[in-house]
Amino acid sequence: MTVIALLGPCLRILDNPALYHALGQASNRGGSVIALVVEDPTQRRPGAAFTWWTRKSLPLLRSQLERLHVPLLCLQASYPAVAKVLSQQELIEKVHVNRRWGGTTAEQDASFAQILEQAHIAVQTYTAHTVHEPWDVKTGQGGYYRVYTPFSKKLLSIQPRLLDEPAPQAAGSADGDVEALVHALHASDAVHVLDWDRPAEPYDPAWAKKFPWKPGAEQAAHVLRTFLDDLLPDYQTGRDLPYEKATSSLSPYLAHGEISPHRVLYETRKARSHFRSSQNKAAVASADTFERELFWREFNYHLLYHEPDLAERNHNPRFDSFPWSWPAKATQLQQTRQAAAQPSDSESAALEARAALECWKSGHTGIPLVDAGMRQLWETGWMHNRVRMVVASLLTKNLRIHWRVGEAWFWDTLVDADPASNPGNWQWVAGTGADAAPFFRIFHPARQADRFDEHCAYVRAWVPELRI
Ligand SMILES: Cc1cc2nc3c(=O)[nH]c(=O)nc-3n(C[C@H](O)[C@H](O)[C@H](O)COP(=O)(O)OP(=O)(O)OC[C@H]3O[C@@H](n4cnc5c(N)ncnc54)[C@H](O)[C@@H]3O)c2cc1C
């Protein structure tokens, strides 16, 4: 008997309900477990920096799973295509799935379950990527929250499900079953078996050479521990200063599911009770603030669940007719040049927007804080939150370029690119989002620099040609 664990967005062993329940079932019944990671081409394609991370993480996950006798298969296929192959495998008894959100995943996942259930293979799904079930958090009227503060208050009143499951036990060997499944997967035209879990092929594209990150669940646990011990007590005072190492740096680990949000919340609350008993009020306030940041992540997933097209559509439809600029595409540019005719007003605006966008992306706007942020993003795959808000405000409110253009650049360049938090925050800054910064609130880059980078330490680090 074989049990499948479809890991979804969770590249970890601990606090992984699909894996945990698959192993439990297999060990009770003397069966084996096969783990699947599926990149689904029917959904938004992961960005380049995110993929760089995934390709470093999967070989690590594979060797951890091997210790549990669980082989890992990495596939590129729609969920229904995977279900069709699984449904033809006689030995498979049940599929345990960590849920995913956004895009058309709800429809795809329903069809996945239907195909398997028709073949008498049971499917069990779990929420593993957020602390709360998105549908558990409801307003008094039974709807969903569009404003953060009441949402976060509501979270405080709901006891989170903390995944304190014991470390999973090894399963029986799955050798023969894997071979049969791999054979069937290769035989399917709709499924590609990827070699992303193989460590032999280092994946270090030139643009990512300087990335300072060490992916993997082990490192995630280390990053959390270091943050709790060294940085959490002063989080509240330091978190807005981009030159300080004051925030947790957990976002890419959370985005890849290498650490569970449950674990981060649980450990934060434990640290807070310790601060309380030692009457360290400032540290208690810091832990409260950090918890609220974790709730922003929950809030964005809450929105994504209810608005799966969050990356494509204004949350607030009043902005649908707003005259955003859309930068001209490269081909459009060429055509205009070849025609050697005077561009129309709208073509000129699109060309201007394109030139401005290129300056923004490459960190050559001439605005020090913005350039520093965009260069930090390019060189490290990450940008400090305060600076993310400033660069996004410049793009959407000063250049009036559509937030989707900036969101797409972040999606491609952030190692923590997240289907909920990226569009959620872009919409928040642009003013189109839930509980958003109002349209008249513009982050003034020079004033922000005065307040949060008083001695220009951050700007100097990323824009060395400036002699300030
Ligand atoms: C325009 C824009 C785009 C963003 N895109 C992303 C994204 O794609 N992925 C992403 O994880 N975060 C995104 N953020 C939120 C935030 O900038 C990052 O989560 C944060 O900088 C990560 O650093 P950290 O882990 O050190 O954060 P910490 O300050 O240590 O916070 C701890 C955790 O709380 C969560 N968090 C903190 N702030 C936010 C927030 N505003 N919204 C949602 N979750 C939050 C993150 O999971 C973070 O890891 C974006 C913010 C803006 C303004």
The ligand as a Tripos MOL2 file, in Angstrom:
@<TRIPOS>MOLECULE
LIG
   53    58     1     0     0
SMALL
NO_CHARGES

@<TRIPOS>ATOM
      1 C1          5.3140   46.5360   -2.2920 C.3       1 LIG1
      2 C2          5.5610   45.4120   -1.3060 C.ar      1 LIG1
      3 C3          5.6810   44.1080   -1.7510 C.ar      1 LIG1
      4 C4          5.8810   43.0650   -0.8370 C.ar      1 LIG1
      5 N1          6.0180   41.7880   -1.3030 N.ar      1 LIG1
      6 C5          6.1730   40.7650   -0.4190 C.ar      1 LIG1
      7 C6          6.2980   39.4270   -0.8720 C.ar      1 LIG1
      8 O1          6.2290   39.1300   -2.0640 O.2       1 LIG1
      9 N2          6.5000   38.4520    0.0680 N.ar      1 LIG1
     10 C7          6.5500   38.7280    1.4060 C.ar      1 LIG1
     11 O2          6.7390   37.8120    2.2080 O.2       1 LIG1
     12 N3          6.4000   39.9820    1.8470 N.ar      1 LIG1
     13 C8          6.2270   41.0180    0.9920 C.ar      1 LIG1
     14 N4          6.1110   42.2980    1.4630 N.ar      1 LIG1
     15 C9          6.0210   42.5120    2.9290 C.3       1 LIG1
     16 C10         7.3400   42.7950    3.6570 C.3       1 LIG1
     17 O3          8.0710   43.7770    2.9990 O.3       1 LIG1
     18 C11         8.2060   41.5540    3.8390 C.3       1 LIG1
     19 O4          7.4320   40.4940    4.3570 O.3       1 LIG1
     20 C12         9.3490   41.8190    4.8170 C.3       1 LIG1
     21 O5         10.1410   42.8860    4.3870 O.3       1 LIG1
     22 C13        10.1830   40.5720    4.9490 C.3       1 LIG1
     23 O6         11.2880   40.7770    5.7710 O.3       1 LIG1
     24 P1         11.3880   40.0580    7.1810 P.3       1 LIG1
     25 O7         11.0930   38.6130    7.0500 O.co2     1 LIG1
     26 O8         12.6920   40.4370    7.7800 O.co2     1 LIG1
     27 O9         10.1770   40.7650    7.9480 O.3       1 LIG1
     28 P2          9.8390   40.8770    9.4980 P.3       1 LIG1
     29 O10         9.6800   42.3240    9.8140 O.co2     1 LIG1
     30 O11        10.7780   40.1020   10.3260 O.co2     1 LIG1
     31 O12         8.3760   40.2460    9.5870 O.3       1 LIG1
     32 C14         8.1550   38.8570    9.8750 C.3       1 LIG1
     33 C15         7.2510   38.2510    8.8510 C.3       1 LIG1
     34 O13         5.9790   38.8830    8.8670 O.3       1 LIG1
     35 C16         5.4470   38.9050    7.5540 C.3       1 LIG1
     36 N5          5.2680   40.3050    7.1380 N.ar      1 LIG1
     37 C17         5.9190   41.4080    7.5750 C.ar      1 LIG1
     38 N6          5.4260   42.5110    6.9750 N.ar      1 LIG1
     39 C18         4.4520   42.0870    6.1450 C.ar      1 LIG1
     40 C19         3.5790   42.7390    5.2450 C.ar      1 LIG1
     41 N7          3.5840   44.0700    5.0820 N.pl3     1 LIG1
     42 N8          2.7230   41.9740    4.5280 N.ar      1 LIG1
     43 C20         2.6900   40.6380    4.6670 C.ar      1 LIG1
     44 N9          3.4860   39.9590    5.5130 N.ar      1 LIG1
     45 C21         4.3550   40.6870    6.2400 C.ar      1 LIG1
     46 C22         6.4640   38.2440    6.6260 C.3       1 LIG1
     47 O14         6.1040   36.8940    6.4790 O.3       1 LIG1
     48 C23         7.7580   38.3990    7.4240 C.3       1 LIG1
     49 O15         8.7130   37.4110    7.1070 O.3       1 LIG1
     50 C24         5.9440   43.3550    0.5540 C.ar      1 LIG1
     51 C25         5.8260   44.6770    0.9810 C.ar      1 LIG1
     52 C26         5.6290   45.6970    0.0600 C.ar      1 LIG1
     53 C27         5.4890   47.1120    0.5720 C.3       1 LIG1
@<TRIPOS>BOND
     1     1     2 1
     2     2     3 ar
     3     2    52 ar
     4     3     4 ar
     5     4     5 ar
     6     4    50 ar
     7     5     6 ar
     8     6     7 ar
     9     6    13 1
    10     7     8 2
    11     7     9 ar
    12     9    10 ar
    13    10    11 2
    14    10    12 ar
    15    12    13 ar
    16    13    14 ar
    17    14    15 1
    18    14    50 ar
    19    15    16 1
    20    16    17 1
    21    16    18 1
    22    18    19 1
    23    18    20 1
    24    20    21 1
    25    20    22 1
    26    22    23 1
    27    23    24 1
    28    24    25 2
    29    24    26 1
    30    24    27 1
    31    27    28 1
    32    28    29 2
    33    28    30 1
    34    28    31 1
    35    31    32 1
    36    32    33 1
    37    33    34 1
    38    33    48 1
    39    34    35 1
    40    35    36 1
    41    35    46 1
    42    36    37 ar
    43    36    45 ar
    44    37    38 ar
    45    38    39 ar
    46    39    40 ar
    47    39    45 ar
    48    40    41 1
    49    40    42 ar
    50    42    43 ar
    51    43    44 ar
    52    44    45 ar
    53    46    47 1
    54    46    48 1
    55    48    49 1
    56    50    51 ar
    57    51    52 ar
    58    52    53 1
@<TRIPOS>SUBSTRUCTURE
     1 LIG1         1 GROUP 0 **** ****
